[in-house]
Amino acid sequence: MAALVIAEHDNASIKGATLNTVTAAAQCGGDVHVLVAGHNAGAAAAAAAQIAGVSKVIHVEGEHFAHGLAENMAAQVLAIASGYSHILFPATASGKNIAPRVAAKLDVGQVSDITKVESPDTFERPIYAGNAIATVQATDAVKVITVRTTGFDPAAATGGSAAVETLAGAADSGKSTFLGNEIAKSERPELTAAKIIVSGGRALGSAEKFNEVMTPLADKLGAALGASRAAVDAGYAPNDWQVGQTGKIVAPQLYIAAGISGAIQHLAGMKDSKVIVAINKDPEAPIFSVADYGLEADLFTAVPELIAAL
């Protein structure tokens, strides 16, 4: 029994979500292999070989793998799937795009968004916006799984010494073509990888107030900026700052929520944070139910005072 982890990478380095997925794979039992399919991705394959707990890296080269197009990645996974009892993807945009294609072609049920491995065939996953945890037993011979990365500690990025095996890649499916992308550049940490996140809600009242109040706090702490869905929908913050069930799932060391009431959808995206600090003038705000530290105060007074004290 062996598990295959589909690595997310930029052809030069391995992305953090892969490390959490390796931890989940190791808990399934058996050897852990990592697939690195890319273009000029030797450095990424070498980095994968250093991950603690990985016994083999499968390196596949091809120009059609350069951007991780789902059709080509799925074909490559299917080409080597017969040797594995578990195939795991990070529950990211890329993983969620590839995994269902693999599961459908293998004619197996996908187990999505797992947060715990109870046994090689039994897993926990959140349902109803995280208000309940379902225990799911997968009876298929091959388990196709997406892993909610906040549920697992990352494997050590160094200390491993896996063998790297180079295989011929599956042919280009010709079903899709990469045309281009627009990546928002920021000096701040990426939201899902940040150790500290400062989030603002609809109570800020405007985009100007959001920037005026929240940006100095984020600057002071070296934090990423986040927002509730209500703040994003109101135009106070860009879409890629949204934290929650329909935004990004985060679990930083410190999460500061200012002016966020704590709707179920928002709590589902941040309640696994190590320390949660809530600032809200409504003592009945649901955010206080998950907060480690709560301050019942007007954020327009409390946040500047907090900045001055840091």
Long-range contacts (C-beta under 8 A, 24 or more apart in sequence): 1-29, 1-30, 1-85, 1-86, 1-120, 2-30, 2-31, 2-32, 2-33, 2-83, 2-84, 2-85, 2-86, 3-28, 3-29, 3-30, 3-31, 3-32, 3-33, 3-84, 3-85, 3-86, 3-87, 3-88, 4-33, 4-34, 4-35, 4-58, 4-77, 4-80, 4-81, 4-83, 4-84, 4-86, 4-87, 4-88, 5-32, 5-33, 5-34, 5-35, 5-54, 5-88, 5-89, 6-34, 6-35, 6-73, 6-77, 6-87, 6-88, 6-89, 6-90, 6-95, 6-98, 7-34, 7-35, 7-36, 7-44, 7-48, 8-68, 8-90, 8-92, 8-94, 8-95, 9-36, 9-38, 9-41, 9-44, 9-47, 9-48, 10-44, 11-38, 11-39, 11-40, 11-41, 11-43, 11-44, 11-66, 12-41, 12-43, 12-44, 13-43, 13-44, 13-47, 14-44, 14-47, 14-48, 14-51, 14-157, 15-90, 16-149, 16-154, 16-192, 16-193, 17-90, 17-92, 17-95, 17-149, 17-192, 18-48, 18-51, 18-90, 19-51, 19-154, 19-155, 19-156, 19-157, 20-90, 20-147, 20-149, 20-150, 20-151, 20-152, 20-153, 20-154, 20-155, 21-88, 21-89, 21-90, 21-147, 21-149, 21-152, 22-51, 22-53, 22-54, 22-155, 23-53, 23-152, 23-153, 23-154, 23-155, 24-88, 24-114, 24-117, 24-145, 24-147, 24-151, 24-152, 25-86, 25-88, 26-53, 26-155, 27-117, 27-152, 28-85, 28-86, 28-88, 28-117, 28-120, 28-143, 29-120, 30-85, 30-86, 30-120, 31-55, 31-56, 33-57, 33-58, 33-84, 34-58, 34-162, 35-60, 35-76, 35-77, 35-80, 36-60, 37-61, 37-62, 37-65, 37-68, 37-72, 37-73, 37-76, 37-169, 38-65, 38-66, 38-68, 39-63, 39-65, 39-66, 41-65, 45-164, 46-164, 47-157, 48-162, 48-164, 49-160, 49-161, 49-162, 49-163, 49-164, 50-157, 50-158, 50-159, 50-160, 50-161, 50-162, 51-155, 51-156, 51-157, 51-158, 51-160, 51-162, 52-155, 52-156, 52-157, 52-158, 52-159, 52-160, 53-155, 53-156, 53-160, 54-155, 54-160, 54-162, 55-162, 55-163, 56-162, 56-163, 56-164, 56-165, 57-162, 57-163, 57-164, 57-165, 58-165, 58-167, 59-164, 59-165, 59-166, 59-167, 60-166, 60-167, 60-168, 60-169, 60-170, 61-166, 61-169, 62-169, 62-172, 64-169, 64-172, 64-173, 65-169, 66-178, 67-178, 67-181, 68-94, 68-98, 69-176, 69-177, 69-178, 70-94, 70-97, 70-98, 70-101, 70-176, 71-101, 71-173, 71-175, 71-176, 72-170, 72-172, 72-173, 72-176, 73-98, 74-98, 74-101, 74-102, 74-105, 75-170, 75-171, 75-173, 76-169, 76-170, 77-102, 78-102, 78-105, 78-106, 78-170, 79-170, 80-167, 81-106, 81-142, 84-142, 85-120, 85-141, 85-142, 85-143, 86-120, 86-142, 86-143, 86-145, 87-142, 87-143, 87-144, 87-145, 88-145, 88-146, 88-147, 89-144, 89-145, 89-146, 89-147, 90-146, 90-147, 90-149, 91-146, 91-147, 91-148, 91-149, 91-249, 92-149, 95-146, 95-147, 96-146, 99-144, 99-145, 99-146, 102-144, 103-144, 106-140, 106-142, 106-144, 108-138, 108-140, 108-141, 108-142, 108-143, 108-144, 109-138, 109-140, 109-144, 110-144, 110-145, 110-146, 111-136, 111-138, 111-143, 111-144, 111-145, 111-146, 112-145, 112-146, 113-146, 113-147, 113-148, 114-145, 114-146, 114-147, 114-148, 114-151, 115-148, 115-150, 115-151, 115-152, 116-151, 126-268, 129-245, 129-264, 129-265, 129-267, 129-268, 130-245, 130-264, 130-267, 130-268, 130-271, 131-264, 131-268, 148-249, 149-192, 149-249, 150-249, 150-250, 150-251, 150-272, 151-272, 184-238, 184-240, 188-218, 188-223, 188-224, 188-225, 189-222, 189-223, 189-224, 190-224, 191-224, 191-225, 191-226, 191-240, 191-241, 191-243, 191-248, 191-250, 192-248, 192-249, 192-250, 194-223, 194-224, 194-250, 194-252, 195-252, 195-253, 195-254, 196-221, 196-222, 196-223, 196-224, 196-252, 196-253, 196-254, 196-255, 196-256, 197-223, 197-224, 197-225, 197-226, 197-243, 197-250, 197-252, 197-254, 197-255, 197-256, 197-270, 197-273, 198-223, 198-224, 198-225, 198-226, 198-256, 198-258, 199-225, 199-226, 199-227, 199-228, 199-241, 199-243, 199-255, 199-256, 199-257, 199-258, 199-260, 199-270, 200-225, 200-226, 200-227, 200-228, 200-231, 200-236, 200-237, 200-258, 200-259, 200-260, 201-227, 201-228, 201-230, 201-231, 201-257, 201-258, 201-259, 201-260, 201-261, 202-228, 202-230, 202-231, 202-234, 202-236, 202-259, 202-261, 203-258, 203-259, 203-260, 203-261, 203-280, 203-281, 203-299, 204-231, 204-236, 204-258, 204-259, 204-299, 205-236, 206-236, 207-235, 207-236, 207-237, 209-236, 209-300, 210-236, 210-237, 213-258, 213-299, 213-300, 213-303, 213-304, 214-258, 214-303, 216-304, 216-307, 217-256, 217-258, 217-303, 217-306, 217-307, 220-307, 220-310, 221-254, 221-256, 221-310, 223-254, 223-256, 224-252, 226-250, 226-270, 228-260, 228-261, 228-263, 228-266, 229-263, 229-265, 229-266, 230-263, 231-260, 243-269, 243-270, 244-268, 244-269, 244-270, 245-269, 257-287, 257-291, 258-299, 258-302, 258-303, 259-299, 260-285, 260-287, 261-285, 261-286, 261-287, 262-286, 262-287, 262-288, 262-289, 262-290, 279-303
